[in-house]
Amino acid sequence: MDGLETRELKYFVAIAEELHFGRAAERLGIAQPPLSRAIKQLEQRLGVMLIERTSRHNTLTPAGEVLLHEARKALEAVAAAARRTQRAGHEQPRLVLVMKAASDGGILQDILDTYAAEPDSIPVQLRVCGVGGQAAVLRDGRADVALLHLPWDDISGFDTEELLVEGAVAVLPAWHRLAGRTSLCMADLEGETLPRWPGKPGTGPEVEDSGQLMQLIAVGQAVAVLPSSAWQHLRRDLVAVPVLDGPITTVLIAWPERSRSRAVAAFVRVATRVAEQTVRHAGSA
């Protein structure tokens, strides 16, 4: 069987997401009959039914679900390849690092300063995104490297190196009943309103960025359990109290699998070295 074409994948994704041939055709800017023929031809070539068609509605078959997942990844990879190629061809290339605000464990400035002295370094452009957005920005080619966090971020399709492992702190308004404690357990926070991260279940207010989160905490509408380095970026009206049994967060440097970029390789080496020095210094303090 010949390889799948990008055009076919775009057609199928539109149908799979709309589950309506008319709406999918309108979204693609083509007529419905050629779209229907293209999907039938794709099913014939693959030898499986992708869409269960009835007079009332369309549904994806198990094979269709698999193709939707794989097609999205393939289209993202094609778009990422184009973006990275265009950026590499610029007369003044740059390395784009994506992260969410205040998520570097306090070592980013040391990494940037050390990297700037490397022979293979190029200017670094910092891109700050909302909560949980780093992986998507790296995956679609808008960034070359990212700071990600386990177990929260999806690292599939990336090579990674561990930088730091952090415990947790509860971030509270300074007037909170627990603000004067030297440490807490998660049970102490029972009944408190915790924020809800994008795409995650929960009953608290949905939070998209750190500025919004800190404002909600300051006015008493939420408290948050965050990586321990969060204390470095707190407003004066907030406090951070260690949570002894809180979640452990691993800070990673991530980049696309099988990258051949010398600039990326140099940045990863520097980030890993700076993180190791930071851990050793903390251990001896």
C-alpha positions in Angstrom: 0.0 0.0 0.0 1.3 3.5 -0.9 1.9 5.9 2.0 -0.9 8.2 3.2 -1.0 11.7 1.8 -1.2 14.8 4.0 -4.3 15.9 2.0 -6.0 12.7 2.9 -5.2 13.1 6.6 -6.5 16.6 6.7 -9.7 15.5 5.0 -10.2 12.6 7.5 -9.4 14.8 10.6 -12.0 17.3 9.5 -14.6 14.6 9.1 -13.7 12.8 12.3 -13.9 16.1 14.3 -17.1 17.3 12.7 -18.8 13.9 12.2 -20.7 15.6 9.4 -19.7 15.6 5.8 -21.3 18.9 4.9 -19.7 20.8 7.8 -16.3 19.2 7.1 -16.5 20.1 3.5 -17.3 23.7 4.4 -14.5 23.8 6.9 -12.1 22.6 4.2 -13.4 24.9 1.6 -14.3 22.1 -0.9 -17.5 20.5 -2.2 -19.0 17.6 -0.3 -19.0 15.0 -3.2 -15.2 15.0 -3.7 -14.7 14.8 0.1 -17.0 11.8 0.4 -15.2 10.1 -2.5 -11.8 10.8 -0.9 -12.8 9.1 2.3 -14.2 6.1 0.5 -11.0 5.7 -1.4 -9.0 6.0 1.8 -11.1 3.3 3.4 -10.6 1.1 0.3 -6.8 1.6 0.3 -6.6 0.8 4.0 -9.0 -2.1 3.8 -11.0 -1.0 6.9 -14.1 1.1 7.6 -13.2 4.4 9.3 -16.6 6.0 9.7 -19.9 4.2 10.4 -22.5 6.1 8.4 -26.2 6.1 9.1 -29.1 8.3 7.9 -29.1 10.1 11.3 -25.4 10.5 12.3 -21.8 9.4 11.7 -19.5 7.8 14.2 -15.9 6.7 14.1 -15.1 3.0 14.1 -12.3 1.7 16.3 -10.0 1.9 13.2 -11.2 5.5 12.7 -10.3 6.4 16.3 -6.8 5.1 15.8 -6.4 7.0 12.5 -7.6 10.2 14.1 -5.0 10.0 16.8 -2.2 9.1 14.5 -3.3 11.6 11.8 -3.3 14.5 14.3 0.3 13.6 15.3 1.4 13.3 11.7 0.0 16.6 10.7 1.5 18.3 13.8 4.9 16.7 12.8 4.6 18.1 9.2 3.7 21.6 10.5 6.5 21.4 13.0 9.1 20.4 10.4 8.1 23.4 8.3 8.4 25.8 11.2 11.7 24.5 12.3 13.1 24.5 8.8 12.0 28.1 8.2 13.6 29.2 11.5 16.8 27.4 10.8 17.1 29.2 7.4 16.9 32.7 9.0 20.0 34.9 8.6 19.9 35.4 12.3 18.9 32.0 13.8 17.6 31.8 17.4 16.7 29.1 19.8 13.2 29.3 21.2 12.7 28.1 24.8 9.1 27.6 26.0 8.0 27.5 29.6 5.2 28.5 31.9 5.9 31.4 34.2 7.9 30.7 37.3 8.5 27.1 36.4 12.3 26.9 36.1 13.2 26.0 39.7 15.2 29.1 40.0 18.0 28.1 37.6 17.0 29.6 34.3 19.2 32.7 34.5 22.3 30.6 35.3 21.5 28.4 32.3 21.1 31.4 29.9 24.3 33.0 31.2 26.3 29.8 30.9 24.9 28.9 27.5 25.7 32.4 26.0 29.4 31.5 26.5 29.2 28.3 24.6 30.8 28.2 21.1 27.6 26.7 19.5 25.2 29.1 21.2 22.8 31.3 19.4 20.4 33.9 20.8 17.7 32.5 23.0 14.1 33.7 22.7 12.0 33.0 25.8 8.3 32.1 25.1 6.1 32.1 28.2 2.8 30.1 27.8 -0.2 29.3 30.0 -0.5 26.3 32.3 0.1 23.1 30.5 0.8 24.7 27.1 4.6 24.0 26.8 4.4 20.5 25.3 2.0 21.6 22.6 4.2 24.6 21.6 7.3 22.4 21.4 5.4 19.6 19.6 4.1 21.9 16.8 7.5 23.5 16.1 7.0 26.9 17.7 9.8 26.1 20.1 13.1 24.2 20.0 13.3 23.3 23.7 10.9 23.3 26.7 10.9 23.1 30.4 8.3 20.4 31.2 7.1 18.8 34.5 6.4 15.3 35.4 3.9 13.9 36.1 1.8 16.7 34.7 3.0 17.2 31.1 2.9 14.8 28.2 6.5 14.0 27.1 5.6 11.6 24.3 7.7 12.4 21.1 10.4 14.2 23.0 13.9 13.4 24.3 14.3 14.6 27.9 16.9 15.1 30.6 16.0 15.5 34.3 17.0 18.8 35.8 15.5 19.0 39.3 13.2 17.2 41.7 11.0 19.4 43.8 8.8 18.9 46.8 5.6 20.9 47.3 4.5 24.0 49.1 1.0 25.3 49.9 0.6 28.9 48.6 -1.8 30.8 50.9 -2.8 34.4 51.6 -0.8 35.9 54.4 -3.9 36.0 56.6 -4.9 32.4 56.1 -5.4 30.2 59.2 -2.5 27.9 58.1 -0.1 30.7 57.1 1.9 30.6 60.3 2.6 26.9 60.2 6.1 25.6 59.6 4.8 22.7 57.6 1.6 21.0 56.5 0.1 17.7 55.4 -2.4 17.4 52.5 -5.0 16.5 55.1 -4.6 20.0 56.6 -5.9 21.4 53.3 -9.1 19.4 53.3 -12.1 21.6 52.6 -10.0 24.3 50.9 -10.8 25.4 47.4 -8.0 24.2 45.0 -7.6 25.5 41.5 -8.6 23.5 38.4 -6.0 23.3 35.7 -7.1 23.4 32.0 -8.4 20.0 30.9 -8.3 18.5 34.4 -11.2 17.6 36.6 -12.0 19.6 39.7 -14.5 22.0 41.3 -12.3 25.1 41.9 -11.8 28.0 39.5 -10.0 27.1 36.3 -6.6 28.7 36.1 -4.7 29.5 32.9 -1.6 31.3 34.1 0.3 32.0 37.3 -0.8 35.7 37.5 -4.4 34.7 37.6 -3.7 32.0 40.2 -1.8 34.4 42.6 -4.7 36.9 42.4 -7.2 34.2 43.2 -5.1 33.1 46.2 -4.6 36.7 47.4 -8.4 37.4 47.6 -9.1 34.1 49.3 -10.8 32.3 46.4 -8.3 29.4 46.3 -5.1 28.0 47.7 -2.7 26.0 45.6 -0.1 23.2 46.1 2.8 24.0 43.9 6.5 23.0 43.4 8.7 24.3 46.2 10.5 26.8 44.1 7.2 28.8 43.8 8.2 30.7 46.9 10.8 32.6 45.0 8.1 34.4 42.9 5.5 35.1 45.5 3.8 38.4 46.1 4.3 40.1 49.5 0.7 39.2 50.5 1.2 35.5 50.0 3.2 32.8 51.9 4.4 29.4 51.0 4.3 26.6 53.6 6.0 23.2 52.9 3.6 20.3 52.4 5.4 17.2 53.7 3.3 14.6 51.8 2.6 16.8 48.7 3.2 15.8 45.1 6.7 15.5 43.8 7.5 17.4 40.6 10.4 16.6 38.3 11.6 19.5 36.1 12.8 18.3 32.7 14.5 19.9 29.7 12.8 18.5 26.6 13.4 18.7 22.8 12.2 16.8 19.7 13.3 13.3 19.3 16.4 12.7 17.1 17.2 16.4 16.9 20.4 17.2 15.0 20.6 20.8 16.1 24.0 21.7 17.6 22.5 24.7 19.4 19.9 22.5 21.0 22.5 20.0 22.1 24.6 22.7 23.6 21.7 24.1 25.5 20.7 20.8 26.9 24.3 20.1 28.0 24.4 23.5 29.8 21.0 23.1 31.4 22.0 19.6 32.7 25.4 20.9 34.0 23.9 23.9 35.8 21.1 21.8 37.4 23.8 19.3 38.7 25.8 22.1 40.2 22.7 23.6 41.8 21.8 20.2 43.4 25.3 19.7 44.7 25.4 23.2 46.1 22.0 22.7 47.8 23.2 19.4 49.3 26.3 20.9 50.8 24.6 24.0 52.2 
